[in-house]
Structures are given as C-alpha cells and as structure tokens.
Amino acid sequence: RDGWRTASTVYESELEPGYTDIIDFSYDKETEKSGLRVMVGGDYYLSDYLTLNSELSYRLGTHYREGNQHMYSPIDISLVTIEKDKDPNSDMSGSLELVRTFREPEKEFSFSVMHETEHDSEYNILQSSGDTTLVTDNSSESEIDLHYIHPLGDEAKLEFGYDGRFKTHDDDMDFEFGDFTGSSNFDYT
C-alpha cells in the first residue's frame, strides 16, 4: 500500500505575523500476515424444552510490516519502520448457553457464560537509529448472563436478570531510544 499527503496550515496572531507550516510526505508499506483460526460449536437439544449451545474458538497469527516514509517538507528525511511480532498473537474464547422454554410461548429462562483471553506482543523499530519499542497486551473478559421472562396475561410480562462483565487488562511498553531506556505498565481490572 502506498500514498502521499501534503498539508498546509496557516498560523496567524494579532501579536506576530502569520506563517505557513507545510508537511509533505510519501509512504509505502508491505505487510505479511499468516494465521490459523479454529472454531467449533453446536446446539444440543436435551429435550423439547431444553437446549445447550456451545462454542470454542482459537486464533493464532503473526504479522510483519515494513514501511518506508520520505518527508519532503519541513525537512528532507527518509524513515524505515518495522513492526513485527515478538510472539505469535493469540486469542481463545469459549461460551456455553442453556435455554429453557416452556409450554407457555412467552415464558423462557436462559443462562450463559463466556470467557475470552487475548495476547498480543510486537516490536516497533525505527531502522535508521535502532530505536525499539516492545508493546505487550494481555487481556481477559468473562460474561455471565441470567435472564427470565414470565407472561402476566395477554399484554404484560415480568422480565428480570443479571448481566455481569469482568475484565482484566495488562499493557506493558518497553522502549529504547539510543542510550535511554524506559518502561510503562498499565493494569486494570
């Protein structure tokens, strides 16, 4: 993929004369991706009124991207950037749902659980200087849903339930700029 962009911005002030800032550059990127995704699931009819739904999913993938950028204005410079995975990226999820229907058409009970985990770890490298950033992202999410519907005559019904979401997220960034190194960690639950 390639392209170009020219942007002009005019700055004016009552105190200073205006000036124009021009950014002019072109770029091209090449990306290589590979991956595997497997999903399996099914509906199991345990009786006329009871159904169990299930699904499992697994994804594994890698990518490598090299980009060339040439800036013409305000300075003349060429940059080569590389993004590559440290480890293969992966995510795995599973869900299970139990649905109970009744002879009354509007009456229903359902319970479901879902859990998903993701891992992403990649390097961003500025090739000319060797400056490197490693970003690692690990997250997980679980959901629990409980739902009940009960008809109250022909025109009303009682509905209640629970919808719970539990998330954890861990972002780590380690970077090197010349002799300067640092890290940043962001965790939340």
N, C-alpha and C positions, 0 to 999 in steps of 0.2 A: 504494500500500500504506500502511496506517495502523495505529496501535495505541497502546497505553498501558501503563504499568508503574508500580507502586508497590512499593517495597521498604523494609522496616523492619529495622534492625539494632540490637540492644541490646548496649551495651558495659558490662561490669561488671569491677570490680577490687577487691581487698581494701583498697587504699590510697585509692581515690576512689569516690564514689557513682556508680552507673551512669547512663548517658544513652542516649537513643534517637536514632538517625540515620535520617531518613526521606527517601527520594528518590522523587519523584512527578513523572512527566512523560508527555506525549503527543507523537506524531510522525506525520507523513505524508511520503511520498516519491513523486515522479513520476520515471519513468525512460523515456528514449527511446533505442532501440538500432537500429542498422542494420548490415548486414554482407553479405559475399559470401564464399562458400566454394566452391571448385572442387576436385574430386578426380578423378583418372584413374588407371587401373591395369589390369593384365591378367596373365594367365598365358599363357606362350608355351611350347608343347610342342616342344622342339627335336628330340627323338627319343622313343622309347618309354620311355627311362630317364632323360631329362634335361629338367628343367622350369625355366624362368626366370620368376620372379614380380617384378612391379614396381608401384610406386605413387608418385604425386606428389600433393601436397596443398598448397593455398594458401588462406589465410583473411585477410580484411581487414575490420575492423569499427570502429565508433565508438559512443560512448555519452555521454549527458548525463543527469545525475541531480541533481534539486533536492530538498532535504529541509528540512522545517520542524519544529522541535522547540520545545515550550513546556514549561519546567520550572516546576513549582508549588512544590516544596519541595526543598531547604532555602532556595533563593532563587527569586524570581519573575523569570524571564528567557525571552526568545524568541530562538531562533537560526535562521538560514537558512544552509544549507551547499550548496555546488555542487561536483559532480565533473564534469569534462569532459576529453576527450582533447586533448592538445596536438597530437599527430599521430595518424593512424589506426593502431590496433593491428594487428599482422600476425604471422602465423607461416607458415612454409613448411617442408615436410618431404618427404623422398624416401627410398624404400627399394628395395633390389634383393636378391633371394634366388635362389640357384642350388641346386637339389636334384637329386642323382644317386642313383637307385635301381639295384638290381642284380637279377639273376635270383634270387638268394637273397632270400627275402622280408624277412628281418630286417636285411639289410645296407643302410646308407644313408650318404651323405655330403651335408652341406649347408654353404653359406657364405652369409652375409648381411651387408649393410652398411645403415646407416640414418643420416641426418643431419637435424636439425631446428633451426631458428632461430626465435626469438620476439622481438618488440619491443612494448613497452607504455610509453606516456608519458601521464601525466594530471595535471591540476591538481586540488587540493582547496582550496576557497576558503571562508572564513568571511565571508559577505557584509557583516555589520554593521561589521566592522573592516577588511576588505580583506586580512586575513592570508591568505597564499597559500603552498601547498606544491606543488612540482613533483616528482613521482616518475617516474624513468625506469628501466626494467628491460629489459636486453638479455641474452639467454642463448642458448647453443647446446649441443647434445648430439649426440655421434656414438656409434654402437654398431657393433662388429664381432663376429660370432659365427661360429665354425667348429666343426662337430660331425661326428663319425664314429662309426658303430655297426658292429661286426663280430661275427657269431654265432660262439660257440665250442661247438658241439654243440647238442643239443636244449634244454638247460636253462641255458646260460650265454652271456653275450655280453661283449665288450670295448667300452667306450664311453669316448671322450675328446674333448676340445675346448677351445675358448678362448672366453671371453665378456668382451669389453672395452668399457668405457664411458668416454667422455672428455667432461667437462662444463666449460663456462665460464659465469660469471655476473657481471654488472655491474649493480649497483643504485646509482643516484645520487639524492640528495634535496637539493633547494634550497628554502629556506624564507625567508619574510619575516614577521616579527611586529612591526608598527609600524616603528620605525627599525632594528630588529635583523634582520640577515640572516645566513644561515649555509648550510653545505652538509655533506653526508655522502656518502662514496663507499665502496662495499663491492664488492670484486672478488675472485673466486676461480676457480681452475682446477683 
